[in-house]
Amino acid sequence: MNTFFYGALPYIAFTIFIIGTIARFAFFERGWTTKSSEFLEKKQVRFAVPIFHLGLVMALGGHLIGILVPKFVTETAGVNEEMYHMIALSGGIPAGALFVLGLLLCIVRRFSSDRLAVNTSSMDKILYAVLAFTILTGCWGTLSNIAGGFDYRESIAPWFRSLLMLSPDPSLMKAIPLPFELHMCGWMLTAILFPFTRLVHCLSFPFVWLWRSRLVYRRRF
């Protein structure tokens, strides 16, 4: 199971993510949208969405640095393990707090309004559940490791880089703590669901969204 979960399942998730996303754009482009609900509710969205996306960007940046930058690089730059751990916590805890708060506000907004609830699909509900699971397990892992003791840059980070180099080493993941194991499950589930949800809209951000015309919503008198 360890070999399957950390040697095969990530590639299954990557394959569904890539092929599914390409297929959706090529054959179902009309559904390539975030399904904006601003015309149904405008007050809460002004706070919920920016907070969620700020937490997302901060968390994503931290993950990219922590996983893709090898440990010896930061040590060569003069950043020892203790210093790195404090820097990671100082950025990771605020990012997690914003991420959780933003998601919570989005969920409350979505299901506290009858009009929004009616326009929420079954896939949206599954997505909210998977995102909540992934974010909360990530926060659990961060908080449970405040005192140190588990160095993910000696296990999770080299394992993920081995996946990218097409030479997976599942043995690196044999003794990781439960919160991190669950978090690994969360991101793989998110990758599998990605092509079939509203998450695809994030791929339009750097290419289309910045230059598209603004959407105009008129008040109902």
C-alpha atoms as an extended CHARMM CRD file, in Angstrom:
* protein
*
       221  EXT
         1         1  MET       CA              0.0000000000        0.0000000000        0.0000000000  PROA      1               0.0000000000
         2         2  ASN       CA              2.8660000000        2.3680000000        0.7370000000  PROA      2               0.0000000000
         3         3  THR       CA              4.2730000000        1.7340000000       -2.7420000000  PROA      3               0.0000000000
         4         4  PHE       CA              0.8750000000        2.2650000000       -4.3530000000  PROA      4               0.0000000000
         5         5  PHE       CA             -0.0470000000        5.3310000000       -2.3110000000  PROA      5               0.0000000000
         6         6  TYR       CA              3.2720000000        7.1250000000       -2.7380000000  PROA      6               0.0000000000
         7         7  GLY       CA              4.5340000000        5.5420000000       -5.9490000000  PROA      7               0.0000000000
         8         8  ALA       CA              1.5030000000        5.1070000000       -8.2090000000  PROA      8               0.0000000000
         9         9  LEU       CA             -1.3990000000        7.2140000000       -6.8900000000  PROA      9               0.0000000000
        10        10  PRO       CA              0.4040000000       10.5560000000       -7.3650000000  PROA      10              0.0000000000
        11        11  TYR       CA              0.8600000000        9.7760000000      -11.0640000000  PROA      11              0.0000000000
        12        12  ILE       CA             -2.7810000000        8.7320000000      -11.3490000000  PROA      12              0.0000000000
        13        13  ALA       CA             -3.7240000000       12.0790000000       -9.8250000000  PROA      13              0.0000000000
        14        14  PHE       CA             -1.3280000000       13.9970000000      -12.1150000000  PROA      14              0.0000000000
        15        15  THR       CA             -2.6530000000       12.1570000000      -15.1860000000  PROA      15              0.0000000000
        16        16  ILE       CA             -6.2960000000       12.8980000000      -14.3920000000  PROA      16              0.0000000000
        17        17  PHE       CA             -5.3690000000       16.4940000000      -13.5760000000  PROA      17              0.0000000000
        18        18  ILE       CA             -3.5420000000       17.1210000000      -16.8630000000  PROA      18              0.0000000000
        19        19  ILE       CA             -5.6180000000       15.0740000000      -19.3270000000  PROA      19              0.0000000000
        20        20  GLY       CA             -8.9100000000       15.9840000000      -17.6660000000  PROA      20              0.0000000000
        21        21  THR       CA             -8.0910000000       19.6970000000      -17.7190000000  PROA      21              0.0000000000
        22        22  ILE       CA             -7.0460000000       19.6150000000      -21.3900000000  PROA      22              0.0000000000
        23        23  ALA       CA            -10.1830000000       17.6590000000      -22.3280000000  PROA      23              0.0000000000
        24        24  ARG       CA            -12.4480000000       20.0340000000      -20.4530000000  PROA      24              0.0000000000
        25        25  PHE       CA            -10.9250000000       23.0710000000      -22.1540000000  PROA      25              0.0000000000
        26        26  ALA       CA            -11.0210000000       21.4320000000      -25.5900000000  PROA      26              0.0000000000
        27        27  PHE       CA            -14.5130000000       19.9200000000      -25.4770000000  PROA      27              0.0000000000
        28        28  PHE       CA            -16.3870000000       21.6650000000      -22.6440000000  PROA      28              0.0000000000
        29        29  GLU       CA            -15.0620000000       25.2150000000      -22.7980000000  PROA      29              0.0000000000
        30        30  ARG       CA            -18.5060000000       26.6870000000      -22.0620000000  PROA      30              0.0000000000
        31        31  GLY       CA            -18.2380000000       25.2270000000      -18.5790000000  PROA      31              0.0000000000
        32        32  TRP       CA            -14.7700000000       26.6840000000      -17.9920000000  PROA      32              0.0000000000
        33        33  THR       CA            -15.8590000000       29.1700000000      -15.3570000000  PROA      33              0.0000000000
        34        34  THR       CA            -15.9380000000       29.8980000000      -11.6640000000  PROA      34              0.0000000000
        35        35  LYS       CA            -19.7200000000       30.2730000000      -11.9110000000  PROA      35              0.0000000000
        36        36  SER       CA            -19.6650000000       33.7670000000      -10.4620000000  PROA      36              0.0000000000
        37        37  SER       CA            -22.3830000000       34.2850000000       -7.8650000000  PROA      37              0.0000000000
        38        38  GLU       CA            -21.7210000000       37.9660000000       -7.2120000000  PROA      38              0.0000000000
        39        39  PHE       CA            -25.0270000000       38.8960000000       -8.8220000000  PROA      39              0.0000000000
        40        40  LEU       CA            -26.7890000000       36.7830000000       -6.1690000000  PROA      40              0.0000000000
        41        41  GLU       CA            -24.8890000000       38.1710000000       -3.1600000000  PROA      41              0.0000000000
        42        42  LYS       CA            -22.3250000000       40.9850000000       -3.0840000000  PROA      42              0.0000000000
        43        43  LYS       CA            -21.6930000000       41.9590000000        0.5530000000  PROA      43              0.0000000000
        44        44  GLN       CA            -20.0630000000       38.8200000000        1.9440000000  PROA      44              0.0000000000
        45        45  VAL       CA            -18.1450000000       38.0150000000       -1.2220000000  PROA      45              0.0000000000
        46        46  ARG       CA            -16.1230000000       41.2260000000       -0.8410000000  PROA      46              0.0000000000
        47        47  PHE       CA            -14.4690000000       39.7890000000        2.2640000000  PROA      47              0.0000000000
        48        48  ALA       CA            -14.6370000000       36.0220000000        1.7950000000  PROA      48              0.0000000000
        49        49  VAL       CA            -13.0210000000       35.6980000000       -1.6300000000  PROA      49              0.0000000000
        50        50  PRO       CA            -10.0250000000       38.0520000000       -1.1180000000  PROA      50              0.0000000000
        51        51  ILE       CA             -9.2040000000       36.4610000000        2.2690000000  PROA      51              0.0000000000
        52        52  PHE       CA             -9.4220000000       32.9630000000        0.7830000000  PROA      52              0.0000000000
        53        53  HSD       CA             -7.2240000000       33.8020000000       -2.1900000000  PROA      53              0.0000000000
        54        54  LEU       CA             -4.6620000000       35.6490000000       -0.0530000000  PROA      54              0.0000000000
        55        55  GLY       CA             -4.3420000000       32.5850000000        2.1760000000  PROA      55              0.0000000000
        56        56  LEU       CA             -4.0720000000       30.3960000000       -0.9350000000  PROA      56              0.0000000000
        57        57  VAL       CA             -1.2590000000       32.4590000000       -2.4630000000  PROA      57              0.0000000000
        58        58  MET       CA              0.6790000000       32.5690000000        0.8160000000  PROA      58              0.0000000000
        59        59  ALA       CA              0.2800000000       28.8270000000        1.4090000000  PROA      59              0.0000000000
        60        60  LEU       CA              1.1860000000       27.9650000000       -2.1850000000  PROA      60              0.0000000000
        61        61  GLY       CA              4.3070000000       30.1310000000       -2.0180000000  PROA      61              0.0000000000
        62        62  GLY       CA              5.4000000000       28.4610000000        1.2040000000  PROA      62              0.0000000000
        63        63  HSD       CA              4.8380000000       25.0030000000       -0.2470000000  PROA      63              0.0000000000
        64        64  LEU       CA              6.8250000000       25.7840000000       -3.3990000000  PROA      64              0.0000000000
        65        65  ILE       CA              9.7950000000       27.0230000000       -1.3730000000  PROA      65              0.0000000000
        66        66  GLY       CA              9.6480000000       24.2760000000        1.2310000000  PROA      66              0.0000000000
        67        67  ILE       CA              9.2570000000       21.4100000000       -1.2180000000  PROA      67              0.0000000000
        68        68  LEU       CA             11.0990000000       22.4400000000       -4.3720000000  PROA      68              0.0000000000
        69        69  VAL       CA             14.1150000000       24.1100000000       -2.7320000000  PROA      69              0.0000000000
        70        70  PRO       CA             16.4510000000       21.4080000000       -1.3600000000  PROA      70              0.0000000000
        71        71  LYS       CA             17.6050000000       21.6670000000        2.2350000000  PROA      71              0.0000000000
        72        72  PHE       CA             21.2710000000       22.0360000000        1.3360000000  PROA      72              0.0000000000
        73        73  VAL       CA             20.4720000000       25.1930000000       -0.6690000000  PROA      73              0.0000000000
        74        74  THR       CA             19.0790000000       27.0870000000        2.3280000000  PROA      74              0.0000000000
        75        75  GLU       CA             21.8700000000       25.7660000000        4.5490000000  PROA      75              0.0000000000
        76        76  THR       CA             24.4490000000       26.9590000000        2.0180000000  PROA      76              0.0000000000
        77        77  ALA       CA             22.7710000000       30.3700000000        2.1680000000  PROA      77              0.0000000000
        78        78  GLY       CA             23.3470000000       30.4310000000        5.9200000000  PROA      78              0.0000000000
        79        79  VAL       CA             19.8340000000       29.4760000000        7.0510000000  PROA      79              0.0000000000
        80        80  ASN       CA             20.1070000000       26.6510000000        9.5920000000  PROA      80              0.0000000000
        81        81  GLU       CA             17.2580000000       24.2940000000       10.4710000000  PROA      81              0.0000000000
        82        82  GLU       CA             16.0850000000       26.2460000000       13.5160000000  PROA      82              0.0000000000
        83        83  MET       CA             16.0020000000       29.5310000000       11.6290000000  PROA      83              0.0000000000
        84        84  TYR       CA             14.2270000000       27.9400000000        8.6700000000  PROA      84              0.0000000000
        85        85  HSD       CA             11.6440000000       26.3760000000       10.9920000000  PROA      85              0.0000000000
        86        86  MET       CA             10.8640000000       29.7460000000       12.6050000000  PROA      86              0.0000000000
        87        87  ILE       CA             10.5610000000       31.4390000000        9.2040000000  PROA      87              0.0000000000
        88        88  ALA       CA              8.2480000000       28.6570000000        7.9850000000  PROA      88              0.0000000000
        89        89  LEU       CA              6.0290000000       28.9860000000       11.0690000000  PROA      89              0.0000000000
        90        90  SER       CA              5.8930000000       32.7800000000       10.8680000000  PROA      90              0.0000000000
        91        91  GLY       CA              4.5670000000       32.5070000000        7.3380000000  PROA      91              0.0000000000
        92        92  GLY       CA              2.6690000000       29.2270000000        7.5470000000  PROA      92              0.0000000000
        93        93  ILE       CA              0.5000000000       29.9840000000       10.5790000000  PROA      93              0.0000000000
        94        94  PRO       CA             -0.8840000000       33.3100000000        9.2230000000  PROA      94              0.0000000000
        95        95  ALA       CA             -1.3800000000       31.7040000000        5.7970000000  PROA      95              0.0000000000
        96        96  GLY       CA             -3.2830000000       28.7990000000        7.3380000000  PROA      96              0.0000000000
        97        97  ALA       CA             -5.4080000000       31.1420000000        9.4610000000  PROA      97              0.0000000000
        98        98  LEU       CA             -6.3600000000       33.2340000000        6.4200000000  PROA      98              0.0000000000
        99        99  PHE       CA             -6.9890000000       30.1130000000        4.3380000000  PROA      99              0.0000000000
       100       100  VAL       CA             -9.2940000000       28.5640000000        6.9470000000  PROA      100             0.0000000000
       101       101  LEU       CA            -11.0990000000       31.8520000000        7.6210000000  PROA      101             0.0000000000
       102       102  GLY       CA            -11.5840000000       32.5080000000        3.9130000000  PROA      102             0.0000000000
       103       103  LEU       CA            -12.9340000000       29.0190000000        3.2670000000  PROA      103             0.0000000000
       104       104  LEU       CA            -15.2420000000       29.2500000000        6.2760000000  PROA      104             0.0000000000
       105       105  LEU       CA            -16.6120000000       32.6000000000        5.0910000000  PROA      105             0.0000000000
       106       106  CYS       CA            -17.1330000000       31.1800000000        1.5890000000  PROA      106             0.0000000000
       107       107  ILE       CA            -19.0070000000       28.1580000000        2.9810000000  PROA      107             0.0000000000
       108       108  VAL       CA            -21.1720000000       30.2880000000        5.2870000000  PROA      108             0.0000000000
       109       109  ARG       CA            -21.9440000000       32.6470000000        2.4150000000  PROA      109             0.0000000000
       110       110  ARG       CA            -22.7510000000       29.7630000000        0.0960000000  PROA      110             0.0000000000
       111       111  PHE       CA            -25.1670000000       27.9440000000        2.3960000000  PROA      111             0.0000000000
       112       112  SER       CA            -26.6820000000       30.8090000000        4.4000000000  PROA      112             0.0000000000
       113       113  SER       CA            -28.4180000000       32.1460000000        1.3160000000  PROA      113             0.0000000000
       114       114  ASP       CA            -31.2970000000       30.2040000000       -0.2260000000  PROA      114             0.0000000000
       115       115  ARG       CA            -30.5040000000       31.5780000000       -3.6830000000  PROA      115             0.0000000000
       116       116  LEU       CA            -26.8550000000       30.5450000000       -3.4360000000  PROA      116             0.0000000000
       117       117  ALA       CA            -27.6820000000       27.1480000000       -1.9470000000  PROA      117             0.0000000000
       118       118  VAL       CA            -29.9940000000       26.3900000000       -4.8680000000  PROA      118             0.0000000000
       119       119  ASN       CA            -27.1890000000       27.2940000000       -7.2870000000  PROA      119             0.0000000000
       120       120  THR       CA            -24.6900000000       25.0250000000       -5.5270000000  PROA      120             0.0000000000
       121       121  SER       CA            -24.1180000000       21.7380000000       -7.3440000000  PROA      121             0.0000000000
       122       122  SER       CA            -23.2760000000       18.3720000000       -5.8210000000  PROA      122             0.0000000000
       123       123  MET       CA            -19.7310000000       18.7220000000       -7.1800000000  PROA      123             0.0000000000
       124       124  ASP       CA            -19.4340000000       22.0840000000       -5.4270000000  PROA      124             0.0000000000
       125       125  LYS       CA            -20.3310000000       20.4260000000       -2.1260000000  PROA      125             0.0000000000
       126       126  ILE       CA            -17.7750000000       17.6610000000       -2.6780000000  PROA      126             0.0000000000
       127       127  LEU       CA            -15.1750000000       20.2800000000       -3.5680000000  PROA      127             0.0000000000
       128       128  TYR       CA            -15.8360000000       22.2630000000       -0.3870000000  PROA      128             0.0000000000
       129       129  ALA       CA            -15.4640000000       19.0700000000        1.6580000000  PROA      129             0.0000000000
       130       130  VAL       CA            -12.1780000000       18.0740000000       -0.0180000000  PROA      130             0.0000000000
       131       131  LEU       CA            -10.7610000000       21.5940000000        0.2490000000  PROA      131             0.0000000000
       132       132  ALA       CA            -11.7050000000       21.7540000000        3.9210000000  PROA      132             0.0000000000
       133       133  PHE       CA            -10.0680000000       18.3630000000        4.5210000000  PROA      133             0.0000000000
       134       134  THR       CA             -6.8790000000       19.3620000000        2.6910000000  PROA      134             0.0000000000
       135       135  ILE       CA             -6.5660000000       22.7670000000        4.3580000000  PROA      135             0.0000000000
       136       136  LEU       CA             -7.3620000000       21.5470000000        7.8700000000  PROA      136             0.0000000000
       137       137  THR       CA             -4.9530000000       18.6040000000        7.7030000000  PROA      137             0.0000000000
       138       138  GLY       CA             -2.2620000000       20.9820000000        6.4730000000  PROA      138             0.0000000000
       139       139  CYS       CA             -2.9240000000       23.2930000000        9.4310000000  PROA      139             0.0000000000
       140       140  TRP       CA             -2.9500000000       20.2850000000       11.7500000000  PROA      140             0.0000000000
       141       141  GLY       CA              0.4500000000       19.2290000000       10.4780000000  PROA      141             0.0000000000
       142       142  THR       CA              1.8770000000       22.7370000000       10.9250000000  PROA      142             0.0000000000
       143       143  LEU       CA              0.5130000000       23.2090000000       14.4490000000  PROA      143             0.0000000000
       144       144  SER       CA              1.4760000000       19.7170000000       15.5960000000  PROA      144             0.0000000000
       145       145  ASN       CA              5.0470000000       20.3680000000       14.4930000000  PROA      145             0.0000000000
       146       146  ILE       CA              5.5290000000       23.7790000000       16.1360000000  PROA      146             0.0000000000
       147       147  ALA       CA              8.1130000000       22.3230000000       18.5080000000  PROA      147             0.0000000000
       148       148  GLY       CA              9.9190000000       20.6550000000       15.6040000000  PROA      148             0.0000000000
       149       149  GLY       CA             10.8350000000       16.9960000000       15.6340000000  PROA      149             0.0000000000
       150       150  PHE       CA              9.6990000000       16.2230000000       12.1050000000  PROA      150             0.0000000000
       151       151  ASP       CA             11.6720000000       17.6350000000        9.1990000000  PROA      151             0.0000000000
       152       152  TYR       CA              9.5430000000       17.3260000000        6.0760000000  PROA      152             0.0000000000
       153       153  ARG       CA             12.4900000000       18.5190000000        3.9960000000  PROA      153             0.0000000000
       154       154  GLU       CA             14.1400000000       15.1640000000        4.6070000000  PROA      154             0.0000000000
       155       155  SER       CA             11.1160000000       13.0760000000        3.6170000000  PROA      155             0.0000000000
       156       156  ILE       CA              8.1430000000       14.7500000000        1.9130000000  PROA      156             0.0000000000
       157       157  ALA       CA             10.1750000000       17.3030000000       -0.0580000000  PROA      157             0.0000000000
       158       158  PRO       CA             12.6720000000       14.8460000000       -1.6130000000  PROA      158             0.0000000000
       159       159  TRP       CA              9.8290000000       12.3840000000       -2.2350000000  PROA      159             0.0000000000
       160       160  PHE       CA              7.8450000000       14.9970000000       -4.1710000000  PROA      160             0.0000000000
       161       161  ARG       CA             10.9250000000       15.9990000000       -6.1510000000  PROA      161             0.0000000000
       162       162  SER       CA             11.5100000000       12.3290000000       -6.9610000000  PROA      162             0.0000000000
       163       163  LEU       CA              7.9980000000       12.2380000000       -8.4380000000  PROA      163             0.0000000000
       164       164  LEU       CA              8.7960000000       15.1960000000      -10.6660000000  PROA      164             0.0000000000
       165       165  MET       CA             11.9920000000       13.4730000000      -11.8220000000  PROA      165             0.0000000000
       166       166  LEU       CA              9.9510000000       10.3300000000      -12.6770000000  PROA      166             0.0000000000
       167       167  SER       CA             11.9320000000        8.3070000000      -10.1710000000  PROA      167             0.0000000000
       168       168  PRO       CA              9.5740000000        7.9480000000       -7.1730000000  PROA      168             0.0000000000
       169       169  ASP       CA             11.0280000000        6.8310000000       -3.8510000000  PROA      169             0.0000000000
       170       170  PRO       CA              8.0900000000        5.7250000000       -1.6170000000  PROA      170             0.0000000000
       171       171  SER       CA             10.5260000000        4.5970000000        1.0870000000  PROA      171             0.0000000000
       172       172  LEU       CA             10.9770000000        8.2580000000        2.0540000000  PROA      172             0.0000000000
       173       173  MET       CA              7.3390000000        8.3450000000        3.2330000000  PROA      173             0.0000000000
       174       174  LYS       CA              7.3340000000        5.3200000000        5.5450000000  PROA      174             0.0000000000
       175       175  ALA       CA              7.4650000000        7.1750000000        8.8680000000  PROA      175             0.0000000000
       176       176  ILE       CA              5.7390000000       10.5140000000        8.3050000000  PROA      176             0.0000000000
       177       177  PRO       CA              3.2050000000       11.6250000000       10.9670000000  PROA      177             0.0000000000
       178       178  LEU       CA             -0.5280000000       11.0770000000       10.4390000000  PROA      178             0.0000000000
       179       179  PRO       CA             -1.4580000000       14.7370000000        9.7450000000  PROA      179             0.0000000000
       180       180  PHE       CA              1.0300000000       14.8550000000        6.8830000000  PROA      180             0.0000000000
       181       181  GLU       CA             -0.1790000000       11.5190000000        5.4990000000  PROA      181             0.0000000000
       182       182  LEU       CA             -3.7410000000       12.8400000000        5.4510000000  PROA      182             0.0000000000
       183       183  HSD       CA             -2.5520000000       16.0660000000        3.8420000000  PROA      183             0.0000000000
       184       184  MET       CA             -0.9040000000       14.0480000000        1.0630000000  PROA      184             0.0000000000
       185       185  CYS       CA             -4.2330000000       12.2980000000        0.5090000000  PROA      185             0.0000000000
       186       186  GLY       CA             -5.9520000000       15.6940000000        0.4140000000  PROA      186             0.0000000000
       187       187  TRP       CA             -3.8330000000       17.2330000000       -2.3120000000  PROA      187             0.0000000000
       188       188  MET       CA             -4.1110000000       14.1160000000       -4.4720000000  PROA      188             0.0000000000
       189       189  LEU       CA             -7.9160000000       14.1520000000       -4.1280000000  PROA      189             0.0000000000
       190       190  THR       CA             -7.8980000000       17.8510000000       -5.0320000000  PROA      190             0.0000000000
       191       191  ALA       CA             -5.8080000000       17.1530000000       -8.1430000000  PROA      191             0.0000000000
       192       192  ILE       CA             -8.1860000000       14.3740000000       -9.2080000000  PROA      192             0.0000000000
       193       193  LEU       CA            -11.2570000000       16.5850000000       -8.7580000000  PROA      193             0.0000000000
       194       194  PHE       CA             -9.6730000000       19.6810000000      -10.3160000000  PROA      194             0.0000000000
       195       195  PRO       CA            -10.7480000000       19.1890000000      -13.9690000000  PROA      195             0.0000000000
       196       196  PHE       CA            -14.3710000000       18.5460000000      -12.9780000000  PROA      196             0.0000000000
       197       197  THR       CA            -14.8840000000       21.5700000000      -10.7380000000  PROA      197             0.0000000000
       198       198  ARG       CA            -14.8620000000       25.3420000000      -10.7890000000  PROA      198             0.0000000000
       199       199  LEU       CA            -11.1760000000       25.2670000000       -9.7950000000  PROA      199             0.0000000000
       200       200  VAL       CA            -10.1990000000       25.3030000000      -13.4740000000  PROA      200             0.0000000000
       201       201  HSD       CA            -10.8240000000       29.0470000000      -13.5110000000  PROA      201             0.0000000000
       202       202  CYS       CA             -7.5030000000       29.6140000000      -11.7250000000  PROA      202             0.0000000000
       203       203  LEU       CA             -5.6470000000       28.6190000000      -14.8940000000  PROA      203             0.0000000000
       204       204  SER       CA             -7.2360000000       31.5730000000      -16.6870000000  PROA      204             0.0000000000
       205       205  PHE       CA             -5.9210000000       34.0730000000      -14.1390000000  PROA      205             0.0000000000
       206       206  PRO       CA             -2.4800000000       34.8320000000      -15.5970000000  PROA      206             0.0000000000
       207       207  PHE       CA             -3.5750000000       34.4680000000      -19.2250000000  PROA      207             0.0000000000
       208       208  VAL       CA             -7.1140000000       35.7570000000      -19.6490000000  PROA      208             0.0000000000
       209       209  TRP       CA             -8.5310000000       37.2550000000      -16.4650000000  PROA      209             0.0000000000
       210       210  LEU       CA             -6.1000000000       40.1980000000      -16.2470000000  PROA      210             0.0000000000
       211       211  TRP       CA             -7.1110000000       41.4550000000      -19.6900000000  PROA      211             0.0000000000
       212       212  ARG       CA            -10.7750000000       40.5170000000      -19.9560000000  PROA      212             0.0000000000
       213       213  SER       CA            -13.5240000000       43.1210000000      -19.8110000000  PROA      213             0.0000000000
       214       214  ARG       CA            -15.1280000000       43.7440000000      -16.4420000000  PROA      214             0.0000000000
       215       215  LEU       CA            -18.4560000000       42.0940000000      -15.7370000000  PROA      215             0.0000000000
       216       216  VAL       CA            -21.2550000000       44.5600000000      -15.1220000000  PROA      216             0.0000000000
       217       217  TYR       CA            -24.0220000000       43.7080000000      -12.6570000000  PROA      217             0.0000000000
       218       218  ARG       CA            -27.0180000000       46.0250000000      -12.6110000000  PROA      218             0.0000000000
       219       219  ARG       CA            -29.1080000000       46.6700000000       -9.5330000000  PROA      219             0.0000000000
       220       220  ARG       CA            -32.6420000000       45.3460000000       -9.5440000000  PROA      220             0.0000000000
       221       221  PHE       CA            -35.0870000000       48.2300000000       -8.8930000000  PROA      221             0.0000000000
